[in-house]
Amino acid sequence: MANQQDLANAIRALSMDAVQAAKCGHPGMPMGMADIAQVLWKKHLKYNPNNPDWFDRDRFVLSNGHGSMLLYSLLHLTGFDLPMAELKAFRQLGSKTPGHPECDVTPGVETTTGPLGQGIANAVGMAMAEKILAKKFNKKEIDLIDHYTYVFCGDGCLMEGISHEVCSFAGTQKLNKLIMLYDDNEISIDGRVEGWFTDDTPGRFESYGWKVIREIDGHNFESIDQALKEAKNSDKPTLICCKTEIGKGSPNKAGSADAHGAALGDDEIALTRENINWQHEPFFIPEDIYKDWDHKSIGQSIEDHWLEKLNEYAKNHASEAKEFERLVSGDLPVEFESTISDLIKSFETDESDYASRKCSGICLDSIGPVMPELIGGSADLTPSNNTQWKGAEQLSSDGTGNYLNYGVREFGMSAIMNGLILHGGIRPYAGTFLTFLDYARNAVRMSALMKLPVVYVYTHDSIGVGEDGPTHQPVEHISMLRATPGIHTWRPCDGVETAYAWKHALESKVLPTALILSRQNLPPQNRNDSGLIAKGGYVLLEAEDEDLVIIATGSEVELAINSAELLQAEGIKVKVVSIPCTELFDSQSEDYKLQVLGIKPKVAIEAGSKDFWYKYLNTGDEVIGLDCFGESAPLKDLLEHFGFTNEKVVETCKKVLGK
């Protein structure tokens, strides 16, 4: 039987060999955290390599994702479907071992990490999901859901501002099954961190309401084990501060920034092999090491025991077991389709003017009661975002409720939502003002990269914000979202389009959705076939053998319709096209897009950046939009100042037609 040091050294050897073969990567962190990983994965972590998606597994998040070879080594050694050939192909095109962990590429990877700090936020979401679902489904005699979320993080993660946002939130929520192991090696890319990171980290986390276990020797197996046992018995989230040496085992580079982000080199690797007594060729693991690391039999036994528990649960709590299985599968409730259908019909007959943010709130009032998996929230703008549906209750620290007051934490909120949906059993949505997307941009990008169907509710979508001025008036944000691969951006013009946007968002299983919603009231539009909204773009106002096409979205659709009527009174035939979701419209057939847009001259109208719209236009066509920031003034004055008036649209259309 191999000893603990040999098991940890297997991680070190595989990590330095893979980085050397790729001629790039980060060997220092895997070598420094190998001993911590050995204790956690051998003695504490609950998982089954045969079934990486087993629901009651513990979640392991590598927030310092640059050390990906630590995770790949663990997955390979413990028996996941990650053969040695994949480790040899580290960082190569098409391999299952990309430079940073990707959850949709490698079996056993819980979340895509690399942008530092976001893994911590994802883990907060996972721990929160566990607590919510445990409160909902567990019975006195059966704990159906009972698992921990473990995070590895480094100095860089804790320097990132998002770590402050989410860790203070985790303390408030008392996420006692969240355990973070901090790789306190005092090194980052630029060298020793004492020149730029002198925080009292333990004191900081204690002030958040965390249990803090200080000054653990990150290379002492017994100390690590005892700290983990203590953390698992805490009624608070726990930070374990592990003093480690980056590049542990390397005679000349350990403890220095030289070990962080570059291959050690053949000579140094040879010296390291000698230093840690690893007398094996690159990528070779002895059979006794493999045998001791192999977790397939143990993992299967643990899952089988849980399946017996699930069967017992189903016998005694049949309806709840059925609901649990639906939530885990991600299927929508049977009532969803009729609920949405009724919602659309109600908007079609409602002649009231509503802001689209209000329409979104009405949608949630209908959808919320039939979707218990729906967990809403807002970054301290609930009344403005209309994100709390009637009957929703604020989530308490015991896991009761379904609405999260995230506080002013746009970035943290977005990354926590990624963790909630990655965990499974939860469908999160949350809101803020569109202009504050800037704070959360990278988490939204990660939603798209990971193909996570979270729903972002962005209100106050244009200069329609009025007197609040340019700091609160988004200009470039919608184009930024549309330029992001893998996200659907909806800017509805009325209640019917808003209902279709929510329908599409909640039916999606692989793509996030951004709902772009107005502050100001918008009139309902008449349309022949609302079903065409599902195509992302459609003809709202028909014109036989049109002279001109006006394209618009959101609040500017009303302007387009009114201007078209004025032009038609002068004998100019105008077709109006609404494109609430350009990504969806772009995915339609070429024939359909040509049918909608036609070949006649065009004018596009949107109270945002102009540049996006030129892809639909030809030489001589025009865009009425913004190429500057807004101003502080009443809405009426702003619309006139920036040219969002019937007069300006009519003038521009005539210019395009040469009249």
MOZI-V443542 format. One record per pair of residues at least 4 apart in sequence whose C-alpha atoms are under 7 Angstrom apart, sorted by the first residue. I is the first residue (numbers start at 0). J is the second residue. Records with the same first field share a line. If there is no record, write none. Layout:
I=J / J
//
This chain:
0=287 / 291
1=5 / 6 / 287 / 288 / 291
2=6
3=7
4=8
5=9
6=37 / 288
7=11 / 33 / 34 / 37
8=12
9=13
10=14 / 33 / 69 / 72
11=15 / 29 / 30 / 33
12=16
13=17 / 72 / 282
14=18 / 26 / 29 / 68 / 69 / 72
15=19 / 26
16=20 / 281 / 282
17=21 / 86 / 87 / 89
18=22 / 23 / 24 / 25 / 26 / 262
19=23 / 262 / 263 / 264
20=87
21=89 / 90
22=262
23=261 / 262
24=98 / 260 / 261 / 262
25=65 / 66 / 259 / 260 / 261
26=30 / 66 / 246 / 258 / 259 / 260 / 262
27=31 / 245 / 246 / 258 / 259
28=32 / 66 / 245 / 246 / 259
29=33 / 66 / 68 / 69
30=245 / 246 / 247
31=243 / 244 / 245 / 246 / 247
32=36 / 182
33=37
34=38 / 217 / 218 / 220
35=39 / 217 / 218 / 223
36=40
37=41
38=42 / 220 / 223 / 224
39=43 / 44
40=44
44=57
45=56 / 57
46=56 / 57 / 298
47=51 / 295 / 298 / 299 / 302
48=77 / 78 / 79 / 294 / 295 / 298
49=79 / 295 / 299
51=106 / 107
55=144 / 145 / 146
56=146
57=146 / 147 / 148
58=109 / 147 / 148 / 149
59=109 / 148 / 149 / 150
60=109 / 110 / 118 / 122 / 149 / 150 / 151
61=112 / 118 / 150 / 151 / 152
62=112 / 113 / 115 / 116 / 117 / 118 / 119 / 150 / 151 / 152
63=113 / 115 / 151 / 152 / 153 / 156
64=99 / 100 / 112 / 113
65=99 / 113
67=71 / 98 / 99 / 100
68=72
69=73
70=74
71=75 / 96
72=76
73=77
74=78 / 79 / 81 / 107
75=79 / 81 / 82
76=289 / 292 / 293
77=292 / 293 / 294
78=293 / 294 / 295
79=106 / 107
80=106
81=85
83=87
84=88
85=89 / 94 / 95 / 96
86=96
88=94 / 96
89=94 / 96 / 97
90=96 / 97 / 98
91=97
95=104 / 105
96=105
99=112 / 113
100=108 / 111 / 112
101=105 / 108 / 110 / 111 / 112
102=108 / 109 / 110 / 111 / 449
103=449
111=449
112=117 / 118
115=155 / 156 / 159
116=120 / 156 / 157 / 159 / 161 / 162
117=121 / 161 / 414
118=122
119=123 / 150 / 162
120=124 / 165 / 411 / 414 / 415
121=125 / 414 / 415 / 417 / 418
122=126 / 148 / 150 / 418
123=127 / 165 / 169 / 415 / 418
124=128 / 415 / 416 / 418 / 419
125=129 / 148 / 418 / 419 / 422
126=130 / 148 / 174 / 176 / 177
127=131 / 174
128=132 / 419 / 422 / 425
129=133 / 144
130=134 / 398
131=135 / 398 / 399
132=136
133=137 / 144 / 145
134=398 / 399
136=143
137=141 / 142 / 143 / 144
138=142
143=309
147=176 / 177
148=176 / 177 / 178
149=177 / 178 / 179
150=178 / 179 / 180
151=179 / 180 / 181
152=156 / 180 / 181 / 182
153=157 / 181 / 182 / 183
154=158 / 183
155=159 / 187
156=162
157=162
160=164
161=165 / 410 / 411
162=166
163=167
164=168 / 408 / 411
165=169 / 411
166=170 / 207
167=171 / 207
168=172
169=173 / 174
170=174 / 207 / 208 / 209 / 235 / 236
171=208
172=396
173=235 / 236 / 396
174=235 / 236
175=233 / 234 / 235 / 236
176=231 / 236
177=236 / 237
178=230 / 236 / 237 / 238
179=237 / 238 / 239
180=238 / 239 / 240 / 241
181=238 / 239 / 240 / 241
182=240 / 241 / 242 / 243
183=240 / 241 / 242 / 243
184=242 / 243 / 244 / 245
185=191 / 192
186=190 / 191 / 192 / 255 / 256
187=191 / 192 / 256
188=256 / 259
189=256
190=255 / 256
192=196
193=197
199=203
200=204
201=205 / 211 / 213
202=206
203=207
204=208 / 209 / 211
205=209 / 210 / 211
209=235 / 236 / 237 / 238
210=235 / 236 / 237 / 238
211=237 / 238 / 239
212=226 / 238 / 239 / 240
213=239 / 240
214=240 / 241 / 242
215=222 / 223 / 240 / 241 / 242
216=222 / 241 / 242 / 243
217=223 / 241 / 242 / 243
218=243
219=223
220=224
221=225
222=226
223=227
224=228
225=229
226=230 / 239
227=231
228=232
229=233
230=237
244=253 / 254
245=253 / 254 / 255 / 258
246=252 / 253 / 254 / 258
247=253
248=253 / 271 / 274 / 275
249=253 / 267 / 271
250=270 / 271
252=257 / 258
253=258
258=263
263=267 / 268
264=268
265=269
266=270
267=271
268=272
269=273
270=274
271=275
272=276 / 277 / 278
273=277 / 278
279=283
284=288 / 289
285=289
286=290
287=291
288=292
289=293
294=298
295=299
296=300
297=301
298=302
299=303
300=304
301=305
302=306
303=307
304=308
305=309
306=310
307=311
308=312
309=313
310=314
311=315
312=316 / 320
313=317 / 320
316=320
317=321
318=322
319=323
320=324
321=325
322=326
323=327
324=328
325=329 / 330
326=330 / 372 / 424
327=423 / 424
329=424
331=335
332=370
334=338 / 369
335=339 / 369
336=340
337=341
338=342 / 365 / 366
339=343 / 502
340=344
341=345
342=346 / 362 / 498
343=347 / 495 / 498
344=348
345=349
346=494 / 495
347=495
350=523
351=522
352=520 / 521 / 522 / 523
353=357 / 358 / 520 / 521 / 522
354=358 / 517 / 518 / 519 / 520 / 521
355=359 / 491 / 493 / 494 / 497 / 516 / 517
356=360 / 384 / 385 / 458 / 516 / 517 / 518
357=361 / 385
358=362 / 494 / 497
359=363 / 497
360=364 / 385 / 386 / 388
361=365
362=366 / 498
363=367 / 388
364=388 / 389
366=370
367=373 / 388
372=424 / 425 / 426
373=425 / 426 / 427
374=401 / 402 / 425 / 426 / 427 / 428
375=386 / 387 / 401 / 402 / 403 / 427 / 428 / 429
376=386 / 402 / 403 / 404 / 405 / 428 / 429 / 430
377=381 / 386 / 403 / 404 / 405 / 429 / 430 / 431
378=404 / 405 / 406 / 407 / 408 / 409 / 412 / 430 / 431
379=404 / 405 / 406 / 407
380=384 / 431
381=385 / 386 / 387
384=430 / 431 / 458
386=429 / 430
387=391 / 402
391=401 / 402
392=400 / 401 / 402
393=400 / 401 / 402 / 403
394=398 / 399 / 400 / 401 / 402 / 403
395=399 / 400
405=412
408=412
409=413 / 438 / 439
410=414 / 438 / 439 / 442
411=415
412=416
413=417 / 439 / 442 / 443
414=418 / 442
415=419
416=420 / 427 / 453
417=421 / 446 / 451
418=422
419=423 / 425 / 427
420=425 / 426 / 427
426=453
427=453 / 454
428=453 / 454 / 455
429=454 / 455 / 456
430=455 / 456 / 457
431=435 / 456 / 457 / 458
432=457 / 458 / 459
433=457 / 458 / 459 / 460 / 473
434=471 / 472 / 473 / 476
436=440
439=443
440=444
441=445
442=446
443=447
444=448
445=449
446=450 / 451 / 511
447=451 / 484 / 485 / 486 / 510 / 511
450=509 / 510 / 511
451=509 / 510 / 511
452=507 / 508 / 509 / 510 / 511 / 512
453=511 / 512
454=504 / 511 / 512 / 513
455=512 / 513 / 514
456=513 / 514 / 515
457=513 / 514 / 515 / 516
458=515 / 516 / 517 / 518
459=463 / 464 / 516 / 517 / 518
460=473 / 515 / 516 / 517
461=472 / 473 / 474 / 606 / 607
462=472 / 606 / 629
463=518 / 519 / 634
464=471 / 472 / 518
465=631 / 632 / 633 / 634
466=631 / 632 / 633
467=471 / 631
468=472 / 629 / 630 / 631 / 632
469=628 / 629 / 630 / 631
472=629
474=607 / 608 / 625 / 628
475=479 / 607 / 608
476=480
477=481
478=482 / 608 / 611
479=483
480=488
481=488
485=510
486=510 / 511 / 512
487=511 / 512 / 513 / 580 / 582
488=512 / 513 / 514 / 580
489=500 / 513 / 514 / 515 / 579 / 580
490=514 / 515 / 516 / 552 / 553 / 579 / 580
491=496 / 497 / 552 / 553 / 579
492=496 / 521 / 552 / 553 / 554 / 556
493=497 / 521 / 522 / 523 / 524
494=498 / 523
495=499
496=500 / 532
497=501
498=502
499=503 / 532 / 533
500=504
501=505
502=506
503=507
504=512
517=554
521=554
526=539
531=537
532=536 / 537
534=583 / 584 / 587
535=578 / 579 / 580 / 581 / 583 / 584
536=577 / 578 / 579 / 580 / 581 / 584
537=576 / 577 / 578 / 595
538=575 / 576 / 577 / 595
539=575 / 576 / 577
540=574 / 575 / 576
541=574 / 575
542=572 / 573 / 574
545=572 / 573 / 574
546=571 / 572 / 573 / 599
547=572 / 573 / 574 / 599 / 600 / 601
548=573 / 574 / 575 / 599 / 600 / 601 / 602
549=559 / 574 / 575 / 576 / 601 / 602 / 603
550=575 / 576 / 577 / 602 / 603 / 604
551=555 / 556 / 559 / 576 / 577 / 578 / 603 / 604 / 605
552=556 / 577 / 578 / 579 / 605
553=579
555=559 / 604 / 605
556=560 / 577
557=561
558=562 / 645
559=563 / 575
560=564 / 575
561=565 / 645
562=566 / 645 / 648 / 649
563=567 / 573
564=568
565=569
566=570 / 571 / 649
567=571 / 572 / 573
580=584
581=585
582=586
583=587
587=591 / 592
588=592
589=593
590=594
591=595
592=596
593=597
600=620 / 655
601=616 / 620 / 621
602=620 / 621 / 622 / 652
603=612 / 621 / 622 / 623
604=622 / 623 / 624
605=623 / 624
606=624 / 625
607=624 / 625
608=624 / 625 / 626
609=622 / 624 / 625 / 626
616=620
619=655
620=655
621=655
632=636 / 637
633=637
634=638
635=639
636=640
637=641
638=642 / 643 / 644
639=643 / 644
642=647
643=647
644=648
645=649
646=650
647=651
648=652
649=653
650=654
651=655
652=656
653=657 / 658
654=658
//
